[in-house]
Amino acid sequence: MTDPKNLQENPQNLQGEPSPEELEAAQAANEADALAAAQGEIAALQAKNAEMADQILRAQADVQNARRRADEEVSKGRKFAIEGFAESLLPVLDSLEAGLAIQDATSEHLREGTEATLRQLKSALERNKVIEIAPPAGSKFDPHLHQAISVVPVPGQEPNTIASVLQKGYTIADRILRPALVTVSSPS
């Protein structure tokens, strides 16, 4: 029901149109609803932002931990890389000490002991991927594996082939540790 006093002041209410007060109240209600929705959205975004910031911090911590663990592994690898090699040389050391401990050894015993120790040493080197380079005479000279000390004339042998090996070379895991020192045949 409409108030008769209101009708006198506001004749528009007869036609069903809202009064300016009603429009203002409705606009205020809409603005309040929009403000509440915006505040709710802000709160949700702030919560999402805090969650993302926490995820970033955790990811950064994970990366730092992984980096630290990798650095520790590299450090341990460097520190103990030679451990296996040293362990394989210990029997050679034991054999040498045992040979020197014999007071009345004959030259034959010393030779046998030295040969056995040499076999142990070669075996230890091979187990650790240290392979000797000892090219046979007449094989092709390879500057990646051999170092030519001199060039000598060798009748009946092709030029740039190995005449003799002065010192064996060695590789370690397919990498040159020391090239073989060789003499190379000269062109005729």
HUDA-V341844 format. One record per residue. N is the residue number from 0. RES is the residue in one small letter. PHI is phi in degrees with one decimal (NA if undefined). PSI is psi in radians with two decimals (999 if undefined). OMEGA is omega in radians with two decimals (* if undefined). Layout:
N:RES:PHI:PSI:OMEGA / N:RES:PHI:PSI:OMEGA
This chain:
0:m:NA:2.48:3.11 / 1:t:-94.7:2.52:-3.13 / 2:d:-76.6:2.26:-3.12 / 3:p:-63.6:-0.55:3.12 / 4:k:-66.5:-0.71:3.13 / 5:n:-65.2:-0.57:3.13 / 6:l:-67.4:-0.64:3.13 / 7:q:-68.7:-0.69:-3.13 / 8:e:-76.0:-0.59:-3.06 / 9:n:-127.9:1.54:-3.11 / 10:p:-70.4:-0.18:-3.13 / 11:q:-70.5:-0.42:-3.10 / 12:n:-63.6:-0.34:3.11 / 13:l:-66.6:-0.51:-3.09 / 14:q:-90.8:-0.07:3.10 / 15:g:90.2:0.17:3.10 / 16:e:-86.2:2.53:-3.13 / 17:p:-71.9:2.62:3.11 / 18:s:-78.2:2.84:3.11 / 19:p:-59.4:-0.58:3.10 / 20:e:-65.8:-0.72:3.13 / 21:e:-66.9:-0.70:3.10 / 22:l:-63.1:-0.76:3.13 / 23:e:-63.5:-0.70:3.12 / 24:a:-66.5:-0.72:3.13 / 25:a:-65.7:-0.73:3.12 / 26:q:-64.2:-0.72:3.11 / 27:a:-63.8:-0.69:3.11 / 28:a:-64.9:-0.74:3.11 / 29:n:-63.1:-0.75:3.13 / 30:e:-64.7:-0.67:3.11 / 31:a:-65.3:-0.73:3.11 / 32:d:-64.4:-0.75:3.13 / 33:a:-64.4:-0.71:3.11 / 34:l:-64.5:-0.74:3.12 / 35:a:-64.7:-0.72:3.11 / 36:a:-65.3:-0.74:3.13 / 37:a:-64.8:-0.71:3.11 / 38:q:-65.4:-0.65:3.08 / 39:g:-65.1:-0.73:3.11 / 40:e:-65.8:-0.71:3.09 / 41:i:-61.6:-0.77:3.14 / 42:a:-62.4:-0.72:3.13 / 43:a:-65.5:-0.74:3.13 / 44:l:-66.3:-0.66:3.10 / 45:q:-64.2:-0.70:3.10 / 46:a:-64.7:-0.76:3.12 / 47:k:-63.8:-0.70:3.11 / 48:n:-62.2:-0.77:3.12 / 49:a:-63.8:-0.69:3.12 / 50:e:-64.5:-0.76:3.14 / 51:m:-66.4:-0.71:3.11 / 52:a:-61.4:-0.70:3.10 / 53:d:-64.8:-0.73:3.12 / 54:q:-63.8:-0.69:3.12 / 55:i:-64.5:-0.78:3.12 / 56:l:-60.9:-0.74:3.12 / 57:r:-65.1:-0.72:3.13 / 58:a:-64.5:-0.72:3.10 / 59:q:-63.9:-0.70:3.11 / 60:a:-64.5:-0.71:3.10 / 61:d:-62.0:-0.75:3.13 / 62:v:-64.3:-0.76:3.12 / 63:q:-63.6:-0.70:3.11 / 64:n:-65.3:-0.75:3.12 / 65:a:-63.5:-0.73:3.12 / 66:r:-63.4:-0.75:3.13 / 67:r:-63.6:-0.77:3.13 / 68:r:-63.5:-0.72:3.12 / 69:a:-64.1:-0.73:3.11 / 70:d:-62.5:-0.70:3.11 / 71:e:-64.2:-0.73:3.13 / 72:e:-64.0:-0.73:3.11 / 73:v:-63.9:-0.74:3.14 / 74:s:-62.9:-0.78:3.10 / 75:k:-64.6:-0.69:3.13 / 76:g:-60.9:-0.76:3.11 / 77:r:-66.9:-0.74:-3.07 / 78:k:-65.6:-0.72:-3.04 / 79:f:-109.4:0.23:-3.11 / 80:a:-60.6:-0.61:-3.07 / 81:i:-87.6:-0.05:-3.08 / 82:e:-56.6:-0.84:-3.13 / 83:g:-63.4:-0.71:3.13 / 84:f:-64.6:-0.80:3.14 / 85:a:-62.4:-0.69:3.14 / 86:e:-63.6:-0.65:3.14 / 87:s:-74.1:-0.32:3.10 / 88:l:-87.8:-0.26:-3.11 / 89:l:-59.3:-0.72:3.07 / 90:p:-61.3:-0.58:3.10 / 91:v:-64.9:-0.77:3.10 / 92:l:-61.3:-0.77:3.12 / 93:d:-60.4:-0.74:-3.14 / 94:s:-64.2:-0.74:3.12 / 95:l:-63.2:-0.77:3.13 / 96:e:-65.2:-0.70:3.12 / 97:a:-64.6:-0.69:3.12 / 98:g:-65.0:-0.69:3.13 / 99:l:-72.6:-0.38:-3.13 / 100:a:-76.1:-0.33:3.13 / 101:i:-76.5:2.08:-3.06 / 102:q:-79.0:-0.76:-3.04 / 103:d:-109.1:0.79:3.14 / 104:a:-76.2:2.43:3.09 / 105:t:-84.7:2.91:3.13 / 106:s:-63.5:-0.55:3.10 / 107:e:-66.6:-0.77:3.10 / 108:h:-63.2:-0.72:3.12 / 109:l:-63.1:-0.72:3.13 / 110:r:-64.9:-0.80:3.12 / 111:e:-60.5:-0.78:3.13 / 112:g:-63.9:-0.70:3.13 / 113:t:-66.2:-0.73:3.12 / 114:e:-64.5:-0.72:3.11 / 115:a:-64.7:-0.71:3.12 / 116:t:-66.5:-0.68:3.10 / 117:l:-62.5:-0.73:3.09 / 118:r:-62.0:-0.73:3.10 / 119:q:-62.0:-0.74:-3.13 / 120:l:-64.6:-0.80:3.11 / 121:k:-61.7:-0.70:3.12 / 122:s:-64.1:-0.76:3.12 / 123:a:-62.4:-0.72:3.12 / 124:l:-64.7:-0.77:-3.14 / 125:e:-64.3:-0.68:3.10 / 126:r:-61.7:-0.48:-3.14 / 127:n:-101.0:0.37:3.05 / 128:k:63.4:0.48:3.01 / 129:v:-97.6:1.89:-3.04 / 130:i:-112.6:2.38:-3.10 / 131:e:-80.2:2.61:3.05 / 132:i:-112.0:1.87:3.13 / 133:a:-135.5:1.40:-3.07 / 134:p:-69.3:2.45:3.09 / 135:p:-73.3:2.71:3.11 / 136:a:-59.9:2.41:3.13 / 137:g:94.3:-0.18:3.12 / 138:s:-77.1:2.77:-3.07 / 139:k:-67.5:2.38:3.10 / 140:f:-71.4:2.25:3.11 / 141:d:-121.1:1.92:-3.08 / 142:p:-65.1:-0.26:3.09 / 143:h:-78.7:-0.42:-3.10 / 144:l:-113.6:-0.40:-3.03 / 145:h:-121.5:2.65:3.02 / 146:q:-121.4:2.06:-3.11 / 147:a:-78.5:2.18:3.12 / 148:i:-91.5:-0.66:3.11 / 149:s:-154.5:2.86:3.09 / 150:v:-115.1:2.18:-3.08 / 151:v:-126.3:2.57:3.07 / 152:p:-75.9:2.25:3.10 / 153:v:-127.9:1.87:-3.13 / 154:p:-60.7:2.36:3.08 / 155:g:81.1:0.06:-3.14 / 156:q:-114.4:2.45:-3.13 / 157:e:-61.9:2.60:3.07 / 158:p:-66.1:2.70:3.14 / 159:n:59.7:0.60:2.99 / 160:t:-116.8:2.82:-3.06 / 161:i:-77.5:2.21:3.10 / 162:a:-88.3:-0.78:3.10 / 163:s:-157.7:2.77:3.11 / 164:v:-105.1:2.11:3.12 / 165:l:-87.7:-0.59:3.13 / 166:q:-152.0:2.28:3.13 / 167:k:-65.7:2.64:3.04 / 168:g:-105.8:3.04:-3.12 / 169:y:-145.2:2.52:3.00 / 170:t:-114.9:2.69:3.03 / 171:i:-131.2:2.01:-3.11 / 172:a:50.5:0.92:3.10 / 173:d:64.8:0.37:3.09 / 174:r:-122.8:2.40:-3.09 / 175:i:-69.7:2.11:3.04 / 176:l:-89.2:-0.77:3.08 / 177:r:-154.5:2.24:3.10 / 178:p:-73.1:2.70:3.07 / 179:a:-73.5:2.34:3.09 / 180:l:-87.7:2.12:-3.04 / 181:v:-134.1:2.79:2.90 / 182:t:-102.7:2.53:-3.04 / 183:v:-118.1:2.49:3.12 / 184:s:-72.4:2.47:-3.14 / 185:s:-93.0:2.81:3.05 / 186:p:-65.8:2.52:-3.09 / 187:s:-67.2:999:*
